[in-house]
Amino acid sequence: MVLRASYCTAILLFRSLGPARAFASIERPKNLSNIRQIANNNSEDGEPRTGWLHNTEAKYPPAPTPMGESAAAMRRILHQRMKDYTNHRISSVHIHPCADHQRLVVTEHKIECPLTYPGDESPVEKVGASFNSESLETPTVGVYFTIIELVSTTEDDEFFVSLADSSLTPKQRSQMYLQRGPIDADRMFAYLQGGPGFGCSAPISALSLASKKSSWASSVLFGDLTNLDGKSFQRVLLMDQRGTGKSTPVTKQRLRKMFPDLFALDDAPKEGESAQLQLARAKVSKSVKDACDYLSKFRADFIVKDMEWIKDSLVEGSRPYSDEGDATSQISQPYGASLGQSFGGFCSMTYLSTIANPPRLMLFTGGIAPAWTPAREVYDRLWLRVKERSHRYYDQYPGDVEAVKRIVRTLLKHQEDPSLPPVKLPSGGTLTARRFLSLGLALGGTPGAAMANLHSVISSAFLDDDGDELSNAFLKRIDYEQSFDDAPLYFLLHESIYADGPESGATQWAAQNSYEDYVKSDPQFDYKQTCMSDNMPTLFFGEMVFKWFAEDFEELSGYGMTLLANSLAEKSDWSQLYIADNIRAALNGKVKAASATYYDDLYVDFDLVMKVLRRGSAMDQVK
């Protein structure tokens, strides 16, 4: 009976406090006299309470309560349940030749991360520390990542060859990988890619590792960059941010499965007051709210927690389990270093804001967020940079001034003349003049290559030099350059990267509102006017999303997707991404940081970046 009561007490502590705090709350008597003393102290008058209703002598002396054994058993159970919950698996192992006759190995992993992490405290010491039995019922989202490491010895070679054995299951590979030996987080280098909404560059095919200088990843693996203790990095970790790439993707197809009512009126009449139609509207409205809440968990604050969850799972999974060891640890060992590229740098600033132990060395490339600046101001500035970049493009390719106008006039004719059909793309989307001008997004890439690529698209537009029929090759190129088939998060969440807590308010289609105001005041921005003018070139658009994307892009189209996009644009209760006091504390303490900031960056305004980095700011310690 005493044992059962102790067990129930421990269960209640587990559920209310979480495992680590519950263990600390359990009194562990060391001998029988202590146990008797604890029992005696339960009496208000100081007298022992023994026997039924306390008026008879106890028939047997109290038995010792094995609280330490019970707690240890419960820790083991929770430890195993956590392993089952994360469900780490390795789907593929491939070995490649690289510099100086060496070889490297790429392992492809997938792990289940909590859709929502328990606890809203910031900064978080360890994302899994507050997990208890009830937390393990939290829905998950699959997150894919690759790890690159050198094959340095014969033993390494033999191990990875055996790990690649096709007879092994993904779970068995994971177990073998983790049992190989302890993984040191301080010798792991984490990469956060740009976006939002796109998967990470794939090793070998998109991220060259052919030589020691072929990419940043090569420099990391071959020791050109070391951790703060002067040790080389053993692993480079590349994660497809939740909802992107090979992680469980957020696509229209998946949203349709998860929120079927969201699409209930896509192909149905929407006007009228019948009871059936009112019920359908109510279902759609609820589904919009549910989907909006779901997608709000795919921003930077959850992305960095996924990075922590992966690291802790690898580090703790590679160490033998101990009843007194890491299972009760509240502190997470940080990554040795990280690189945040563009939006990945925005995520790195959220790392500094929300995680108590961010990577010890943080590098930013074009990735300092214009924090604490309203979204509308961000886009007001962006339109001016897009204007400048468009002129620079035409300076490089002067013949394209008229070529672009010709394309725009042709597309406007198909839009405005009811006798002409819309220009359909192979994907099912519609090519409009505004969609065509959105190709200007790519002009923020490497100037020579990005401009040359856009020129090649424009050059392929017409089937004949003197006709107005658009070529199939051109239409296919448009689809290739602007595919949202696997990246609708870019449309749905792009403006939210500038929504920093409730005080920032809703973004309300800031880019489109800014554009419409520019058109009213300056005809240079009105493509309908400039395509007919001999004095003004037609300006491209830039890194912006618009309401009309839901009309022109097949994967973003439909009544439900439009309502969802508008709901996210009107959402005002966003979580805070950039917390100045936490950033300052981290950079003045254990974290070193450096940034490469570009003066003529099309995507991030240089002056706003300098405002964030100036002396006295939260980021003034970034070199």
N, C-alpha and C positions, 0 to 999 in steps of 0.2 A: 504493500500500500504506500509506504514511504517512497519507494522507487517510482511508482506510477505518478505520485504527486509531483515529484521532482521533474519527471519527464514532461508533465503538462506545463509546469512552470517554465521550463526551458523553451517549450514550443511557443508559449505566449510571448516570452522575451524575444524569441527569434522574429516573430511576426511584427511586433511593435517597434523593435529597436534595430533590426538587422543583425546579421551574425556576429560581426566584430564587437559591437557595443553590448550585445546580449551576453557574449562570453565574458566580457569585462564585468558585467553586472552579477554574474553568478558567484556566490560565496563558496569557496572550495575548502571545506574543513580538512585538516591534516590528520586528525586522530579522533578516536572515539570520544574522548572527553570533550573535545570541541563540539562534536555533534550534539552531545547531551546538553552542553551549555546553550547552544543555539535553540534547542527544543525548550529548555527551561525559560529562556528569555521571551518566549511567546506568551508567558503568563503575565497579566497586568499587575498582579500582586506579588510577583516574584516567586511564587510557589510553583513547583512542578505540576503540570497538568497531565496526569496519567490515568489510564483506565477509561471505561465508558462513562461519560458525563463527569469525569474528574473525581469520582468518589470511591474509586477502588485502586488498589495497587496494580501497576502494570504487570501482566503475567510474564512478559519477556522484556529483556532490555532492548532499547531501540537499536535497530540495525544501522550500520554505516551507510550513508547515501553515496553511491559512486558517481557524484556529479561530474568529476573530471572525465570518467570513462564515457558517461552519457554525452557530454558536450563534445568529446573527441569523435564519438560515433556520428553525432549529428553533423559535425564539420566534414567528415568523410563523405557522408551522404550528400550534403550540399555541394561539395567539391565535384563529385561525380555528376550530379544533376547540372552543374554549371558546364561541365565538359559536354554533356549531351545537348544542352541548350545552345551552346555556341556551334556545335556540329562542324568543327573544322575539318576540311577535306582538301586534298591535293589532286587535281584532275589530270595534270600533265607535267612531265619533267623532260626538258630537252637540253642537250649539251651542244655548245657551239665553239668553234675556234675563234680566237681573238688575237690581240697583239702579242708579239714576241713568242709565237708558237705556244701560247698558253690557251687554256680553255675556260669557259665559264658555263654556268648552269642557270637556267631559268625555270623556276617552279611556279606553277599556277595554282593559286589557293582560292577557296571561298569559305566564308565564315558567316554565321548568323549574328547580326547585331540587333540589340533591342530597338524597336521602332521609336520608343520613348524611353529615355534614361530616367530612373527615379531620382527625385531630389532636384530642386532648382537652385541650390546654393552655388555661389560663384566666388572665388574660383574652386573648381572641383579637385580634390586631392587624388581621387582614384574613381573612375567612372563605375566600376563594379563593386565598390566597397559597401554600398548601401543595399546591395542585392540580398534578398531573403527568399524563402520558399514561394511567397506570393509573387515576388518580382519575376520569377521564372515562368509565370503565366503571361508575361508581356509579349505581345506579337513581335515578330522579328522581321528584319529586312536583310536579304542576302547581299553581302559585300564581297566583291572579287578583288584580289590583289596578286601581284607577281613579286617575287623576290629574285634578285640577281646576285650571284656570288661567284667568286673565282674557284676553279678546281685546282687546288694548290699542290696536292700530294697524291700518291698512288692510292692511298686509303680513301681520299675524297672521291677519286674517280670510281673506285669499286663501289663505294656507297651509292653514288648517284646513278650508276648503271643499274644496281639492284633496285633502287627506288623507282626507276622508270619501267620496271617489269610490268607488262600489260596484264598479268594475272592478278595484280594487286587491286583492291578496291580503293577509291579515293580516301576513305576513312583509314584504311591500313597504311597508305602512304603518309598520311598525316601523323599517325602514331609513330611510324619509323623515323620520320623527319624530326619530331620533337624528342624522341628517345636518343637521338644521336649525341646530344650533349647540351649543356646550358647555353642559351642564347643571351648575349649581352646587349641590352638596349642601347648602351652608350656607344656601341660600335655598329649601330644601324642608322642608315641615312634614309629619311622619309621624303617623298616628293608629293607635292600638292599641285595638281594641274590647273590650267585655266578653264574658263567656262563662263557661267555655270551651265551644266546640262550635258557636258561631253565627257566621254571616257578618256582614260589616260593613254599616252603614247605607248604602243606595244614595243617591247625590247626587240632588237635586231631589225625588224621591218621598218619601224618609224623612229627608233632611238638607236643610233649607230653605236656599236661597241667594237668596231673593227680595229681601232688603234687606241693608244693611250690618250690621244687628244681629240678623238672623233666626236665626243659629246661630254657634257658635264658628268654623266654617269660613268664614263670611262675614267675621267679624272678622279672621281671618288673611289672607284674600285682599285685603281692602280696606285693610290697613295699620294697623289698630288695634293689632295685635301685630307687633313686628319681631324680627329676630334680635338676637343680642348685639352686633352691630356697627351696629345701627340701620337695617339695610336691610330692605325689605319682602320678604315671601315670594312667590315666583313660582309655586310649585306646592304643592298639598295632596295627599298620597298616602294612599289608603285601601286597606288590604289585607285580603282574606278570609284569615284565618289558615289554614294548611295543614289540609286535611281538612274545611273548612267552606265554606258558600256556593257560589260559582262556582269556587273552587279545586277540584282533584280531590277530590270529597267522600268521606268515610268514612261509608258507609251500610251497612245490612244487605245490600242488593243488591250493592254493590261487594265487601264482605267475602266474600260467597258466591262471587263470581268469583275473588277472589284466594286464598281458603282454602276450597276446596270440601269438603275433608275435615272442616272444622270443623262442618259441618251434616249429616254422614253419618248420624248417629243421631237426627236430629230427628223423623223419622217412622217410626223402626224400633224394634223391641223392644230394651230395654237390659239386660234380665235374662237370665242364662244363661251357659254356659261353652263354647259351641261355638267351634271354631277360627275360623270366619268372624266371629263376634261379637268375639272377642279381637283379631283383626286390625283390625276396625273401631274398637275402643276405642283401640288403639295409634295408629292414624292420627289419630283425633280428638285424642288427647293431644298428639301432635306438632304438630298444626295449632293447638291452643290456645297452645302455647309460641311458635310462629312468629308468630301474630297478636298475642300479648301483647308480644313484642319489637318488632313493627312499630308498634303503637300507642304504645309508650313514646317514640317519636320524634315525637310530636305535642304535646309539652308546651312550656312557655315557652322553654326553652333552645334549642329548634329554631325556634320562631317568631321570636325576635329575630335569629337567624342568617339566616332567610329575608329579614327586613327589610334586613339588611346586603347580602345577595346581590343583591337588587333594586336597591338604591341604587348599588352598585358597578357593576352591569351598565349602568345608565342613564348614570352619570357617565363611565365609561371608554368605553362605546359611542358617546357623543356627541363624542368627541375623535378627531382623526386618529391612526391608528396610527403609532407610532414605534419603531424598533428599540431606542432608548435610553430610551423613555418609560415609561408606566404599566404596561407588561406585566410589569416586574420589581419594581414597587413593592410593598413589604410593609406600607405604611401606608394605611389607608382614611380618606378625608375624611368627617367625621361629618355627620349631618343637622343642620340649623340648629336644629330644635326638634321635640318630640314631645308628644303628649297621650295619656295612658293612662287610660281610663275603666274603673273597677271592675277586672275581671280584666286589662284592658289595663294598669292600673297595676301589677299583680303582675308582668306581663311587663316593664314598665319597670324594676322592681327587679332582675329577672334580667338585663336589658340592662346595668345598672350593675355587676353581678356578673361577667359573662362576656365582655363586649365591651370592648376597650381604648379605643375611641373612640366612646362612646355619643353620642346627640344632645347638643348643647351646652347646650340649654335643655330641661328635662324638666318637664312639668306633669302632675299627678295629680288626678283628680276621683273621690273615693270609691274610690281604688285603692291605698292603702297596705296591703300584705299583712301579716297577723298572723304575720310571720316568726318562726321559732324558738319557736313555740308548737305543742304536739302537736295533731294533728287532733281527738282526743277532746275536749280542752279547748275547741277552737273550737266544736264542736257542743253541748257542755254549756252554753255561754254563749248560743248561738243559740236553743236551745229556750226560754230565758227571755225573749229578745227577741220570739220568735214569740208567746208567751203574752201579752205586753204589747200587741203590735200587734193581736192578735185582739180583745182587750178594747176597744181604741181603735176598731176597725171596728164592733163592736156598739154602742158609744156613738154612732157616726154613723148606724147603721142598726139601731135596737133591734128592729124587726120581724123582722130576719133571724135573731135568736137562735132563734126557733121554726122559721123556714123552713129553716135549716141542719139542725136536729135532725130535721125531717120528711124531708128528703132522705136523711140518713144512715140513719134507720130503714128507709126504703124500700129502699135499696141493701143493707143488712144482711139484710133479709128475702129478697131475691133470692140472696144469698150462702149463707144458712143453710137455707132451705127447699128440699129436693130437688124439690118439685113445681113450683117456679118456675124459669124459665130465667135464665141470667145476663143482665145488661143489656149488650148489645153496642153498640159505637159504629160509625159508618159506616166508620172506618178498619180495623175488624176487632178492635180492642182491647176490653177489658172495663172497664166503669165500675163500680168498687167504691167503698165508702165511703172507704177510705184514699186512693184515687186522686182522688176528688172533693175531699177536704180538702187535697190538694196544690196546689189552686188558690191557696192562701195564699202561694205563691211570689211572686205578682204584687203583694202588699201592700208590697213594698219599693220600688215605684215612686213617682212623684209622688203624695203622699197623697190629694188630692182626686180626681184622675183614676183612680188605681189602685183606690181603694175604690168609686168609682162604677161602674167596669167590672165589678168582681166582683159588685156588687149587681145589675147588669143580667143577669148570668148566672144568679144565684140566682133572680131574679124570673121567669125563663122556664122553671123546672124542670118544672112540672106542666101537663098538658094541660087539666085542670079544677081549679078552686079547691078542690073538695071530694073529689077523687079521688087515686089514688096512681099513675096512669100518667104516666110521664115523657114530655115532649114531644120530638118529633124536632128541633125548633129548639134545645132545650137540649143534646141529644146532639151535634149538629153544633158548637155553641159549645165544648163540652168538647174535641172534637177540635182545633178551631182554636186554643184556648188552650194545649193540651198536646201539640202535634204533635212527635214525635221522628223523623218520616219523614226529615228531612234533618239531624238533630242528635243522633245516638246518642252522639257523643263526650261530650256533657254527662253522660250516664249513666255511660259507661265510664271517663271520666277526671276527673270533677268532684272527687272526694275527693283525687285525686293532686296537686292544686294545693297541698295542705298537706303533701305528702311531699317533704321537703327533704333528700335525700341518705340514704345507708344508715343513719345514726344515728337518723333519725326513725322507721324501721321501717315496717311495713305499716299501711295505714289501716284494714283489717278492718271495713268497713262501720261507721265511727265514728258516723255520724248515727243509724243504726238501733239500735246498741247503747246509745247515749245515751238514745234515746227509751224503749227497753224498761226501762231503769233508772228513768227518771222515772215511768213508768206504775206500777212496783212501789211507789214511795214517795209518789206524789201522784195521787189519782184524777182531778184536773182534766185530766190529760194523756190519760186513757183515753176515747176517743170512744165506745166501746161502753157505758160507764157514763154519760157526760154526756148522750148523746142521749136517755136515759130519765129524766134528772133535771130537776127544776124549779128547782134551786138553782145549777146550774153551766152556763155556756155551753159549747158544743163548740168546742174550739180547732182552728184551722187548722194545717197544716204550713207549713214555710218552704222556704228554698233548701237542699234536701237530696235525696239519692238513696238508694234502698232496694233491698234484694235483690228484693223483690216487684215492682219495675218490670218485671222480665223475665217476670212472669206477666200483668200488666195491660196492658202496651203491646205492640201487635202487632209493631212494628219492633224491639223489644228481646227478643222472645220466642224460645223454642226452647232445646233442650238445649245446643247449641253456644254460643249467645250467653250463656246462664247460666254455663257453664263459663268462658267468656272473662271475664265480669264478675267472677266469683269469683277468677280467677287474678290479675287486676289488683288486686283488693282485698287479696290475700295477698302481692303483690309487695313486697319490702323493699329491693331493690338499686336504688332510684331515683337518678338523678343529682342533684347539688346545684343548687339554684335561687338561693339567697340566700347570698352570700359576704360576710360583714361587712367584712373587710379591704379587699376590692376596692371595695365600695360607699363606704366611708369615703375611700379614696384618690381615687376619681373625684369625689366631692362636695367634697373639700378641694382639688381641682385644677382641672380644666378645665370641669366641669359645674356649672351653676346649676339649682336645682330649687325648685318650689313646689307645695303641695298644698291642695286644698279637701277637708276632712275633715268628715263630718257626724255630729253628736252622736247622733242617733237612727237611724243607718243600720241597716236590717234585715239587710243582707248582710255587713257588716264590723263587727266589734265595736270600738266607740270606744275602750274602755280598752286593748285590745290594740294598737290603732294608736298611742295615746299612748305606750305602752311602747316601740314601735319608733322613735318620733320624739323621745323624751325626751333631755335634755342628756346628752352622753357616749355616746350610741348611735351606730351606724354611719350613721343617717339624720338626725342632729341638725342638719345644714346645710340641710335642706329647710325652706323658709319656709312 
